[in-house]
Amino acid sequence: MPTSTRMRSLVAVPIVTAGLLAGTMSIAPAADAGGAHHRHHTWRYWHIQKGRHIALNQIGDPYAYGAAGPGRFDCSGLIYYSFRKAGFRHVPRTSDAQAAHMRHIRKRDMRRGDFMFFTDGGGVYHVGIFLRWVDGRALMLHSPQEGERVRREHPWTTRWFAGTLRGL
């Protein structure tokens, strides 16, 4: 090995070692698409759960048409407030726009923190946050209507579809 090449190798080893010890260098490949993909989904999962948790903390807050918190919510305002606070900056304000923004999924594929969009054939008129299945029925969190408060409840109809922020 020529002297100049050997000298570069001997100089490079301490620099690389120092960089690894200091945390400024990585031995992972620069184009780690799989790792980035996994980190992105992990971020989404935890932030969806954070949004669900924020919404659960609003239980008992009164419904107010057009309100997006804190302290008063309509159905889509609860989603807007909770999930934006959890880090989802692009969640729209209205239930119809939220339904268009979310990825639609099958009901059987729902996970905690997904969404239930209620429709009457003329568009989406209500939204709730899916909590879990109870005896084959969905349990959701929502801000129902004037004179009521944010609460957990089973849906009153089967005319709803599921949406998620997962995989967007």
C-alpha positions in Angstrom: 0.0 0.0 0.0 1.5 3.4 -0.9 2.4 5.6 2.0 -0.2 8.3 1.1 -3.1 5.8 1.1 -1.9 4.3 4.4 -1.7 7.7 6.0 -5.3 8.6 4.9 -6.5 5.3 6.4 -4.8 5.9 9.7 -6.2 9.4 9.8 -9.7 8.3 8.9 -10.0 5.7 11.6 -9.8 8.1 14.5 -12.1 10.6 12.8 -14.8 8.0 12.1 -14.4 6.6 15.6 -14.7 10.0 17.2 -17.7 10.8 15.0 -19.5 7.6 16.1 -18.7 8.2 19.8 -19.9 11.8 19.5 -23.1 10.7 17.8 -22.4 12.9 14.7 -21.9 9.9 12.3 -23.9 6.8 11.6 -23.0 3.4 10.3 -26.5 3.0 8.8 -26.8 3.5 5.0 -27.7 7.1 4.0 -30.7 5.9 2.0 -32.5 3.9 4.7 -36.0 4.0 3.2 -37.3 1.2 5.4 -36.1 2.8 8.6 -37.6 6.2 7.6 -40.8 4.4 6.7 -40.9 2.7 10.1 -40.1 5.9 12.0 -42.9 7.7 10.0 -45.5 5.1 11.0 -44.3 5.0 14.6 -44.6 8.8 14.8 -48.1 8.6 13.3 -49.2 5.8 15.7 -48.1 7.7 18.8 -49.5 11.0 17.6 -52.9 9.4 16.8 -53.0 8.0 20.3 -52.0 11.4 21.6 -54.9 13.0 19.7 -57.3 10.3 21.1 -56.0 11.0 24.6 -56.4 14.8 24.2 -60.0 14.2 23.0 -60.7 11.9 25.9 -59.7 14.6 28.3 -62.5 16.8 26.8 -65.2 14.5 28.2 -67.8 16.6 29.8 -67.1 19.7 27.8 -70.2 21.3 26.3 -71.2 21.1 22.6 -71.3 24.5 20.8 -71.9 24.8 17.1 -68.8 26.0 15.3 -66.6 25.7 18.4 -63.2 24.1 18.2 -62.1 24.4 21.9 -60.7 24.7 24.3 -63.6 24.0 26.5 -66.4 23.9 23.9 -66.7 21.8 20.8 -68.8 20.7 17.9 -68.1 17.2 16.5 -65.5 18.2 14.0 -64.1 20.9 16.3 -63.2 18.1 18.7 -61.2 16.3 16.0 -59.6 19.5 14.7 -58.5 20.6 18.2 -57.3 17.2 19.5 -55.4 16.0 16.4 -53.9 19.4 15.6 -52.7 19.7 19.1 -51.2 16.2 18.7 -49.2 17.3 15.7 -51.4 16.7 12.7 -51.2 20.2 11.2 -53.3 19.5 8.1 -56.5 18.2 9.7 -59.3 20.3 8.2 -62.0 22.0 10.3 -65.3 20.5 9.1 -66.5 16.9 9.2 -67.0 16.8 5.4 -63.5 18.1 4.7 -62.1 15.7 7.4 -63.7 12.8 5.7 -62.2 13.8 2.3 -58.8 14.3 4.0 -58.7 10.9 5.7 -57.9 7.5 4.1 -61.1 5.5 4.0 -60.8 2.0 5.5 -63.0 -1.0 6.2 -64.8 -1.0 9.5 -63.2 -4.3 10.5 -59.7 -2.7 10.1 -60.4 0.2 12.5 -58.0 0.8 15.4 -58.3 3.1 18.4 -58.0 6.7 17.3 -59.5 6.2 13.8 -62.7 8.1 12.8 -66.3 7.4 12.2 -68.0 9.6 9.6 -71.8 9.6 9.6 -73.6 10.2 6.3 -77.2 10.6 5.3 -76.6 10.3 1.5 -76.1 14.0 1.2 -72.6 14.1 2.7 -71.0 13.8 6.0 -72.9 15.4 8.9 -71.1 14.1 12.0 -67.8 12.6 13.1 -66.6 10.7 16.1 -63.4 9.0 17.3 -63.4 5.3 17.3 -62.4 3.9 20.8 -63.0 0.1 20.5 -65.5 -2.7 19.7 -67.8 -3.7 22.5 -69.9 -6.8 21.8 -69.6 -6.2 18.0 -70.6 -2.6 18.3 -68.4 0.4 17.9 -67.8 2.7 20.8 -66.9 6.2 19.9 -66.1 9.5 21.5 -67.9 12.5 20.1 -69.5 15.9 20.8 -73.1 15.1 20.0 -75.4 18.1 19.6 -76.6 21.3 21.3 -77.4 20.9 25.0 -75.1 17.8 25.3 -71.5 17.2 26.3 -68.5 15.4 24.9 -69.0 11.7 25.7 -68.5 8.0 24.9 -71.4 6.4 23.1 -72.4 3.7 20.7 -73.6 5.0 17.3 -77.3 5.5 16.7 -77.1 4.3 13.1 -75.1 2.0 10.9 -74.8 4.7 8.2 -71.2 5.6 8.8 -67.9 4.8 7.3 -64.4 4.6 8.7 -61.4 6.8 8.1 -57.9 7.0 9.4 -54.8 9.2 9.5 -52.7 6.0 9.3 -50.8 5.7 6.1 -51.3 9.2 4.8 
